[in-house]
Amino acid sequence: MTQLEKLTLFYDGACPLCQAEILFLSGRNQADLLDFVDINSERFDPQKVGVSCEAALAAMYGQFASGELIQGVAVFPEAYRRANLPRLAWFFSRKSMQPFLKLGYLFFAKNRHAISSLFGPTALRLVKSKSGALSS
């Protein structure tokens, strides 16, 4: 097995659904191969990353330790691989699924706050309750 490079995920901390996904991934980050930066925080430096705040709000970005940037649907299999979720990584990396995943992701990215207001609070509560049960 090849050594995986650490991946930093840049996410919208004002989005409850995004928060739920990050909390879920952070709970599975036993190998410490993921880092998480809220683009609304002081930790996000657009100059250093090479991505404006507007661009980061429009699409999910990830950056490998080497500095290489990835965005959109390409971020998810890499994140799931590092969170030891091989089935999700496999699904999100299928070439045959890319057109559907990209279309779905574009819809979500443009409407994430409306979608998140409907599903985010429930998803966040669910992830928090599961992470609490796992840490007990």
Secondary structure, DSSP 8 states (H G I E B T S, - for coil): ------EEEEE-TT-HHHHHHHHHHHHT-TT--EEEEETTSTT--HHHHT--HHHHHHS-EEEETTS-EEEGGGHHHHHHHHTT-HHHHHHHH-GGGHHHHHHHHHHHHHHHHHHHHHHHHHHHHHHHHHHHHHH-
